[in-house]
Amino acid sequence: MIFDELDLNPELLDSIDYMGFREPTPIQEKAIPIILSGHDLIACAQTGTGKTAAFLIPIMNHILENNPSHTHTLILVPTRELAIQIDQQVQGLAYTLNITSLAVYGGGDASGWEQEKTALSKGADIIVATPGRLISHLNLGYVQFNNVESLVLDEADRMLDIGFYDDIMQIITFLPKQRQTLMFSATMPPKIRALSKRIMKSPEEIAIEISKPAEGVIQAVYMLGENQKMPLLNSLIADNMSYDSILIFSSTKKKVNEIVRGLRSPGYKVEGISSDLDQKQREEMLLRFRARQTRVLVATDVLSRGIDIKGINLVVNFDTPADAEDYVHRVGRTARADSTGVAITLVNNEDISKLNRIEKLIGYQIFKVPLPDFIADAHPRNPDQNPGKSRNRWSNSRRKPGRKG
């Protein structure tokens, strides 16, 4: 399935395409039609499965189609970090659309409180809030929630685990009884069932199994400093000349250009693909990569879901993906059709939490490869750190490229 098959507003489809999403994830494919139909929904899905877009896309579609003059959707979340994350995703999808949103959470300064007060009283289209902060506003009497059409409880199990049940029930008293209620939870304990019976009407249910990298993908991680990445990457490519199709993912367009410059070689062709290029240029570049005219292709995150090429030998995450599901999707570019392939992720100190999320999603730890001596000695992370050494290059480690370890 592709997003064009989901009966969405053309402007929203353009925005989805601009974000680089080509095909809905399993949770999106199942949840979006149910939400568009107006039914209540309980969805069991882990963080990192695309669940945020699964409820944002149909909600934003309804806002575009009906242009409400009031707050349309309230999204309750357990933490300020998740509130900010969801608000940023709304802003990304709504970049070319006339949809407003605001994150309401504790810990900000006085100006943040006033901004929240203005939005809550005048009505932003989508409000993303932590329960405690929202109740502080509700108790002052200026919040306009009498026309809210959708309530979303994201990470509902976590909200209940940390004691937000009473807060949720109090907030619901400020909402219309006639509304759509959506509940997303990583697990389905009895307390979730009990809550759903109190606040939902005949909800439909879906559960999504977590995707895992294919068995043929040999995965490895290097723990290193940012200044060690390019020397190591050049070494990995030079040491594996039999690999004629290498895909490298980076987090920014600027870094794509830096990586391409750092990898330039008279022996093979390196190209960088990003949203700076028009569609024709990207298609021509992908054709050269498919035909093995280009050995190394460097791509931004925004294009990671749109690249579908068989026979890729090596995938390198130059930057650790923030979204664990993106990791699974990226490494799935190799080892297709029962073949084998190698996926390497470069992890610096700031990325350790991202790696932890990835390992939690896939259910196991990824093999950590010691840095070769010449990288550790010539390019130390900083004078106060010993990055660890190995006499062996990665190709001589106990998990060799191209073979099952």
C-alpha positions as CSV (number, residue, x, y, z in Angstrom):
1,M,0.0,0.0,0.0
2,I,1.0,3.6,-0.6
3,F,-0.4,6.8,1.1
4,D,-2.2,7.7,-2.1
5,E,-4.5,4.8,-1.5
6,L,-5.7,6.0,1.9
7,D,-8.2,8.6,0.6
8,L,-6.3,11.6,2.1
9,N,-6.5,15.3,1.3
10,P,-4.2,16.1,-1.7
11,E,-2.5,18.9,0.2
12,L,-1.7,16.4,3.0
13,L,-0.4,13.9,0.6
14,D,1.9,16.5,-0.8
15,S,3.2,17.2,2.7
16,I,3.7,13.5,3.4
17,D,5.6,13.2,0.2
18,Y,7.7,16.2,1.1
19,M,8.6,14.5,4.3
20,G,10.0,11.6,2.3
21,F,7.4,9.0,3.3
22,R,6.4,6.7,0.5
23,E,4.7,3.7,2.1
24,P,2.7,3.6,5.4
25,T,4.1,1.5,8.2
26,P,2.0,-1.4,9.4
27,I,0.5,0.6,12.2
28,Q,-0.3,3.5,9.8
29,E,-1.8,1.2,7.2
30,K,-4.2,-0.3,9.8
31,A,-5.0,2.7,12.0
32,I,-5.5,5.5,9.5
33,P,-8.6,4.1,7.8
34,I,-10.2,3.3,11.2
35,I,-9.5,6.9,12.5
36,L,-10.7,8.4,9.2
37,S,-14.0,6.5,9.7
38,G,-14.6,8.1,13.1
39,H,-14.3,5.0,15.2
40,D,-12.6,4.9,18.6
41,L,-9.4,2.9,18.5
42,I,-7.1,1.0,20.9
43,A,-3.7,0.4,19.2
44,C,-1.0,-1.7,20.8
45,A,2.3,-0.5,19.2
46,Q,5.8,0.2,20.4
47,T,7.5,3.6,20.1
48,G,9.4,3.6,16.9
49,T,6.7,1.9,14.7
50,G,5.4,5.1,13.2
51,K,2.5,5.4,15.6
52,T,2.7,9.2,15.9
53,A,2.0,9.7,12.2
54,A,-0.7,6.9,12.5
55,F,-2.9,9.3,14.5
56,L,-1.6,12.7,13.3
57,I,-2.2,12.0,9.6
58,P,-6.0,11.2,9.8
59,I,-6.5,14.0,12.4
60,M,-4.8,16.6,10.2
61,N,-6.8,15.3,7.3
62,H,-10.0,16.0,9.2
63,I,-8.8,19.5,10.1
64,L,-8.0,20.2,6.5
65,E,-11.4,19.0,5.3
66,N,-13.5,20.8,7.9
67,N,-11.4,23.8,8.9
68,P,-12.6,24.0,12.5
69,S,-12.5,27.4,14.3
70,H,-11.7,25.7,17.7
71,T,-9.3,23.3,19.2
72,H,-9.9,20.1,17.3
73,T,-7.6,17.6,19.0
74,L,-6.1,17.1,22.5
75,I,-3.1,14.7,22.7
76,L,-2.1,13.6,26.3
77,V,1.4,12.3,26.8
78,P,3.4,11.2,29.9
79,T,6.5,13.4,29.4
80,R,7.6,16.8,28.1
81,E,10.1,15.1,25.8
82,L,7.3,13.2,24.0
83,A,5.1,16.4,23.9
84,I,7.9,18.3,22.2
85,Q,8.6,15.4,19.8
86,I,5.0,15.1,18.7
87,D,4.6,18.9,18.4
88,Q,7.7,18.9,16.1
89,Q,6.2,16.1,14.0
90,V,3.0,18.1,13.6
91,Q,5.0,21.2,12.5
92,G,6.9,19.0,10.0
93,L,3.8,17.6,8.5
94,A,2.0,21.0,8.6
95,Y,4.9,22.9,7.1
96,T,2.9,23.8,4.0
97,L,-0.6,23.5,5.7
98,N,-2.6,26.0,7.7
99,I,-2.7,23.9,10.9
100,T,-1.6,25.2,14.2
101,S,-0.3,23.2,17.2
102,L,1.2,23.9,20.7
103,A,3.0,21.7,23.2
104,V,2.0,22.3,26.9
105,Y,4.4,21.0,29.5
106,G,6.0,22.0,32.7
107,G,9.5,23.3,33.3
108,G,9.3,26.4,31.0
109,D,9.6,30.1,31.9
110,A,6.9,32.7,32.4
111,S,6.8,33.5,28.7
112,G,6.1,29.9,27.9
113,W,3.1,29.9,30.3
114,E,1.7,33.0,28.6
115,Q,2.1,31.5,25.2
116,E,0.3,28.3,26.4
117,K,-2.5,30.4,27.9
118,T,-3.1,32.3,24.7
119,A,-3.2,29.2,22.6
120,L,-5.5,27.4,25.1
121,S,-7.9,30.3,25.3
122,K,-8.0,31.1,21.6
123,G,-7.7,27.6,20.3
124,A,-4.8,26.0,18.4
125,D,-5.9,23.1,16.1
126,I,-3.9,20.6,18.0
127,I,-2.8,20.7,21.7
128,V,-0.1,18.2,22.9
129,A,0.1,18.3,26.7
130,T,1.3,16.6,29.8
131,P,-1.6,16.0,32.3
132,G,-0.2,18.0,35.2
133,R,0.6,21.2,33.3
134,L,-2.7,21.1,31.5
135,I,-4.7,20.7,34.7
136,S,-2.9,23.9,36.0
137,H,-4.4,25.8,33.1
138,L,-7.8,24.1,33.2
139,N,-8.2,25.1,36.9
140,L,-7.9,28.8,35.9
141,G,-11.0,28.7,33.7
142,Y,-9.9,30.1,30.4
143,V,-9.2,26.8,28.5
144,Q,-11.6,26.3,25.6
145,F,-12.1,22.6,25.2
146,N,-15.9,22.5,24.8
147,N,-15.6,21.6,21.1
148,V,-12.7,19.2,21.1
149,E,-13.5,16.4,18.6
150,S,-10.6,14.0,19.2
151,L,-8.7,12.9,22.3
152,V,-5.5,10.9,21.9
153,L,-3.8,9.1,24.8
154,D,-0.3,8.3,23.7
155,E,1.8,5.9,25.7
156,A,-1.3,5.3,27.8
157,D,0.3,2.4,29.7
158,R,3.2,4.6,30.8
159,M,0.8,7.4,31.9
160,L,-1.0,5.0,34.1
161,D,2.2,3.5,35.4
162,I,3.4,6.9,36.7
163,G,0.1,7.8,38.3
164,F,-1.8,9.9,35.8
165,Y,-5.1,8.0,36.0
166,D,-6.9,10.6,38.2
167,D,-5.5,13.5,36.1
168,I,-6.7,11.9,32.9
169,M,-10.2,11.4,34.3
170,Q,-10.3,15.0,35.5
171,I,-9.2,16.4,32.1
172,I,-11.9,14.3,30.4
173,T,-14.6,16.1,32.4
174,F,-13.7,19.3,30.4
175,L,-14.2,17.5,27.1
176,P,-17.4,16.9,25.1
177,K,-18.9,13.4,25.6
178,Q,-19.4,13.1,21.8
179,R,-15.8,12.8,20.6
180,Q,-13.4,10.3,19.1
181,T,-11.0,8.7,21.5
182,L,-7.8,7.1,20.4
183,M,-5.5,5.1,22.8
184,F,-2.0,4.1,21.8
185,S,-0.1,1.8,24.2
186,A,3.0,-0.4,24.0
187,T,1.3,-3.0,26.2
188,M,-2.2,-4.0,27.0
189,P,-2.5,-4.6,30.8
190,P,-5.9,-4.9,32.6
191,K,-5.8,-1.2,33.7
192,I,-5.8,-0.1,30.1
193,R,-8.8,-2.3,29.4
194,A,-10.5,-0.8,32.5
195,L,-9.8,2.8,31.4
196,S,-11.0,2.1,27.8
197,K,-14.3,0.9,29.1
198,R,-14.8,4.2,31.0
199,I,-13.8,6.6,28.3
200,M,-14.4,4.9,24.9
201,K,-17.3,3.7,22.8
202,S,-17.0,0.3,21.2
203,P,-13.4,0.8,20.2
204,E,-11.8,-1.1,17.4
205,E,-8.5,-2.8,18.3
206,I,-5.2,-3.4,16.4
207,A,-1.9,-4.8,17.6
208,I,1.4,-4.5,15.7
209,E,4.3,-6.9,16.0
210,I,7.7,-5.2,16.1
211,S,9.6,-5.5,12.9
212,K,13.1,-6.9,13.2
213,P,16.1,-6.8,10.8
214,A,16.4,-9.8,8.5
215,E,18.5,-12.7,9.7
216,G,20.9,-12.2,6.8
217,V,21.9,-8.8,8.1
218,I,25.2,-8.8,10.0
219,Q,24.9,-5.9,12.3
220,A,27.8,-4.1,14.1
221,V,28.4,-0.9,16.1
222,Y,31.5,1.2,16.5
223,M,31.7,3.4,19.6
224,L,33.8,6.4,18.5
225,G,34.2,10.1,18.4
226,E,32.9,12.3,15.6
227,N,36.4,13.0,14.3
228,Q,37.0,9.3,14.0
229,K,34.1,8.6,11.7
230,M,35.5,9.7,8.3
231,P,38.9,7.9,8.7
232,L,37.1,4.7,9.8
233,L,34.6,5.0,6.9
234,N,37.3,5.4,4.3
235,S,39.1,2.4,5.8
236,L,36.0,0.2,5.8
237,I,35.3,1.0,2.1
238,A,38.9,0.5,1.1
239,D,39.2,-2.8,2.9
240,N,36.1,-4.3,1.2
241,M,36.6,-3.7,-2.5
242,S,34.3,-6.6,-3.4
243,Y,31.4,-4.4,-2.1
244,D,30.2,-2.7,-5.2
245,S,27.0,-1.2,-3.6
246,I,27.4,0.8,-0.4
247,L,24.6,3.0,1.0
248,I,25.5,5.6,3.7
249,F,22.8,7.5,5.8
250,S,23.5,10.9,7.3
251,S,21.3,13.2,9.4
252,T,21.6,16.4,7.4
253,K,22.1,17.7,3.8
254,K,25.2,19.6,4.8
255,K,26.8,16.4,6.2
256,V,25.9,14.5,3.0
257,N,28.1,16.9,1.1
258,E,30.9,16.6,3.7
259,I,30.9,12.8,3.5
260,V,30.9,12.9,-0.3
261,R,34.0,15.2,-0.3
262,G,35.7,13.0,2.4
263,L,35.2,9.8,0.3
264,R,36.1,11.1,-3.2
265,S,38.4,8.5,-4.8
266,P,39.7,8.0,-8.4
267,G,38.9,4.4,-8.0
268,Y,35.1,4.6,-7.7
269,K,32.2,7.0,-7.9
270,V,30.6,8.6,-4.8
271,E,27.4,10.6,-5.0
272,G,25.1,12.4,-2.5
273,I,21.4,12.4,-2.7
274,S,19.2,14.8,-0.7
275,S,16.0,16.9,-1.0
276,D,18.1,19.7,-2.5
277,L,18.0,17.8,-5.8
278,D,14.8,17.8,-7.9
279,Q,13.0,14.6,-8.6
280,K,14.6,14.0,-12.0
281,Q,18.1,14.4,-10.5
282,R,17.3,11.9,-7.7
283,E,15.9,9.4,-10.1
284,E,18.9,9.6,-12.4
285,M,21.2,9.2,-9.4
286,L,19.3,6.1,-8.1
287,L,19.5,4.6,-11.6
288,R,23.3,5.0,-11.6
289,F,23.4,3.4,-8.2
290,R,21.3,0.5,-9.3
291,A,23.4,0.0,-12.3
292,R,26.6,-0.1,-10.1
293,Q,27.9,3.0,-12.0
294,T,28.0,4.7,-8.5
295,R,29.6,2.5,-5.9
296,V,28.8,4.7,-2.8
297,L,25.6,6.6,-2.4
298,V,25.2,9.0,0.6
299,A,21.6,9.9,1.6
300,T,19.7,12.0,4.1
301,D,17.2,10.6,6.6
302,V,14.3,12.1,4.7
303,L,15.0,9.8,1.8
304,S,15.7,6.6,3.7
305,R,12.2,5.2,3.2
306,G,12.2,6.0,-0.5
307,I,15.3,4.1,-1.5
308,D,14.5,0.5,-2.5
309,I,17.4,-1.1,-4.3
310,K,18.3,-4.8,-4.2
311,G,21.9,-6.1,-3.9
312,I,23.3,-3.5,-1.5
313,N,26.3,-5.0,0.2
314,L,26.9,-2.5,3.0
315,V,24.7,0.0,4.9
316,V,26.4,2.5,7.1
317,N,24.5,4.7,9.6
318,F,27.1,7.6,9.7
319,D,24.7,9.2,12.2
320,T,22.7,7.0,14.6
321,P,19.0,7.3,13.7
322,A,16.9,8.9,16.4
323,D,13.9,6.8,15.5
324,A,14.5,3.1,16.2
325,E,12.1,2.0,13.4
326,D,14.2,4.1,11.0
327,Y,17.1,1.9,12.0
328,V,15.2,-1.3,11.1
329,H,14.1,0.3,7.8
330,R,17.6,1.4,6.9
331,V,19.4,-1.9,7.6
332,G,16.6,-3.6,5.7
333,R,18.1,-2.1,2.5
334,T,20.7,-4.9,2.6
335,A,20.3,-8.7,2.9
336,R,17.1,-8.6,0.7
337,A,15.7,-11.8,-0.9
338,D,17.4,-14.2,1.5
339,S,20.9,-12.7,0.7
340,T,23.4,-11.5,3.3
341,G,24.7,-8.0,3.9
342,V,26.4,-5.9,6.5
343,A,24.9,-2.9,8.5
344,I,27.3,-0.8,10.5
345,T,26.3,2.0,12.9
346,L,28.7,4.7,14.1
347,V,27.8,5.8,17.6
348,N,29.3,8.7,19.6
349,N,28.7,9.5,23.2
350,E,25.6,11.6,22.5
351,D,24.0,8.8,20.6
352,I,24.1,6.1,23.3
353,S,20.5,6.7,24.3
354,K,19.5,6.3,20.6
355,L,21.4,3.0,20.4
356,N,19.6,1.8,23.6
357,R,16.2,2.5,22.0
358,I,17.2,0.6,18.9
359,E,18.4,-2.4,20.9
360,K,15.2,-2.3,22.9
361,L,13.1,-2.3,19.8
362,I,14.9,-5.2,18.1
363,G,15.2,-7.2,21.3
364,Y,18.9,-7.8,21.5
365,Q,22.3,-6.0,21.7
366,I,24.2,-5.3,18.5
367,F,27.8,-6.5,18.4
368,K,30.3,-3.8,19.4
369,V,33.5,-3.8,17.3
370,P,36.7,-2.4,18.9
371,L,38.3,0.4,16.9
372,P,41.4,-0.6,14.9
373,D,44.7,0.7,16.4
374,F,45.5,3.1,13.6
375,I,42.1,4.9,14.1
376,A,42.3,4.9,17.9
377,D,45.9,6.2,18.0
378,A,45.8,8.7,15.1
379,H,42.3,10.1,15.8
380,P,41.6,10.0,19.6
381,R,38.1,11.1,20.7
382,N,39.7,13.7,23.0
383,P,42.7,13.8,25.3
384,D,40.8,12.6,28.3
385,Q,39.3,9.5,26.7
386,N,40.8,6.2,25.8
387,P,38.5,4.9,23.0
388,G,39.7,1.3,23.2
389,K,41.9,-0.4,20.8
390,S,42.1,-3.6,18.7
391,R,45.0,-5.1,16.8
392,N,42.4,-6.4,14.3
393,R,40.6,-4.5,11.6
394,W,36.8,-4.9,11.4
395,S,37.2,-7.4,8.5
396,N,39.3,-9.6,10.8
397,S,36.9,-9.5,13.7
398,R,34.9,-12.6,14.7
399,R,31.9,-11.3,12.6
400,K,33.3,-10.9,9.1
401,P,31.5,-8.8,6.4
402,G,29.4,-10.8,4.1
403,R,29.2,-13.9,6.3
404,K,26.7,-14.8,8.9
405,G,28.1,-14.4,12.4
